[in-house]
Amino acid sequence: MIDETLSLQSADTHCESFLLDANGWVPNNTRLPVLIWHGALDPRERDIAGHFEALFAQNGWPPQWRDGVFDYHHFHSTAHEVLGVASGDAELIIGGPKGRVIALRAGDAILLPAGTGHCLLTSGRRFQVVGAYPPGQQWDIRRDALTDDERRNMEALPFPKRDPIAGEGGALTRLWK
């Protein structure tokens, strides 16, 4: 359960969403948008990583690790992924080579639908994220094109009923259909 003193911002009002087209070998996800919450948690809170882990778990996205983001282009074809920025700041390239550059800082979160390319461009101040995935989805690391069967499997992946940040009434429940 989340500590009641945690400053959960009005997550929905800070949620940005956008769709990506395929980009070379990176399929992206042409039907499910990327979601970004700037200021999902107050960056002044202590133990932001622990708060993200509790928030994700509470909303049905079991957290699995704490680390950085790989500095090479890759995507996950077998799982949707949410990243909560626990500390520091960074710029990520979303969507594959020559994709969209996104600036993130402590307290922000980003939800990457399966197939969405991502890569660390720059980071500073001890950048760390918490990674979480829907129950039953095991992430892979892909750096090559999918076969037709792999693409069909990726597109058929179920997604949770709860938004990893705002729960049942969050942006995912409205935008992922």
N, C-alpha and C positions, 0 to 999 in steps of 0.2 A: 504494500500500500504506500502511496506517496505521502510524505510528511506534509501535513496541512500548512506548514509555514513556507513550503516551496512556492515560489512565484511562477506559476504557470500563466504565461501571458495569454491573451485572447488569441489562441492559436489560429482560429479560422480567419481572423482579420489580417493576419500576417502571412497567410498562405498564398504563394504564387504557384501557378500551374502552367505547363506548356507541353505540347506534343512535339515529337521529333520524327522526321522522316528517316528512312534507312540511310546509312552513310558508308558506302563501300561494303566492307566485310562486317561492319557493325549493324545489326538489324534494327536496333532501338525498338521501341514499342509504339506502333503507329495508331493504337487504339486506347492505350492507357497513358495519361499524362504524368510527367515528372511533377512531384509536389515539393515545394520548399517552404519551410516555416522559418522566417527570420525572427529571432527572439522568441522561440518556443519556450525556452526557459530563461530565467534571469541569469545573465553571465556572472553576476556578483555572488550567486549562491555558492556555498561550499559543496564539494563533491557532486559536481554536475554529472559526472559519469554514473554515479550511483542513482541519481535522480532520473536520468534517462533510462537506465536499466529497469528501475521500478515502474516508470511510466509505460515503457514498451511492454513489459510483462503484464501489467494491469490491463492493457488494451489488446492482449492476445498476440503479441509479437515477441516471442522469447529471445532475449539478448544472448548472443553467442560469443562475442569477443570485444576487446578494447585494443586499438592499435591505430595506425595511420591508414592512408589510402595508397595503393600501389601507384608508382610513378610511370606506369606504362598503360596504354589503352587496353581495356578489357571489358567484358560484360559477363553477366550470369544468365545462363539460359534455363536454369532449373529452379530459380527462386527470385522472388521480389526482395528488395533489400531496403531497409531504412538505416540511415546513419545519423546519429546524434553527435554534434560537435561538443566534446567534453572540455576541451581546452585549446587555446591557440587560435590561429586563423589560417586560411589557405584559399587558394584559387584552384578549382577543379575544372577540367574540360569535360563537359557532358555531351554525349552524342557521338563520340569518336573523333578521329583526327579532324582538325579544323572545325570542331563543334563549338558549342556555346560555353563561354567562360563564366563561371559562377564564383562569386566571393562568399565565403562562409566564415563565421567566427563562433566562439564559444556561445552555446545556447541555441544555435540554429540546428535545424534538422532537414534532411533531404530524403525523399522516398523515390527510389529508382525501380520502375517496373522491370520485370525480366526483359533482358535484351538491351537495356540502356547502357551505352558505353560510358565509361568514366575513367579519369586519369588525374593524378595529382600534378598540377602545373607548378605551383609554388606553395611553400608553407613557412610559417614562422611561429615563434613562441610556443614550442612544445605542442604542436598540433596533434590531437588525439580524438578519435571518434569511437562511439559504441555502435557495433553492428548487430542488427536483429533481422529475423526472417519469420515468415508465417509458419505455424506448426506444420510439420511434415515436409517442408521444403528444404532440401540440402543444396547449398550453393556450389556451383562449379566456377572455374575461371576459364573463360574463353578468349582466345586471341586470334580466332580464325572464323571463317564463314560457317554458318549452319547448313546442314543438309535440309532438304525439304521436310523430311520426317522430324528432324530436330526443331525446325521452325514451327511445325504444326503442334508439337508437344509443348513448346514454349508458349504459344498463343493460347493453348488450352489450360494453362496453369490456373488453378483457382486463386482467388484472392480473399483475404479475410473480410469479415463483416464489420470489423472495427478499424477505424483510423488509428495509426500508432501514436498519434499525439492527442487528438481530441475525442477518441473513442467512437461511440455509436453515431454521434451527430456530426462527425468531422468531414473534412473535404473529400477524403477517399470514398466515403459512402455515397456522396453525391456525384463525384466526377469519374469514378471507376465503375463503368457499367458494361 
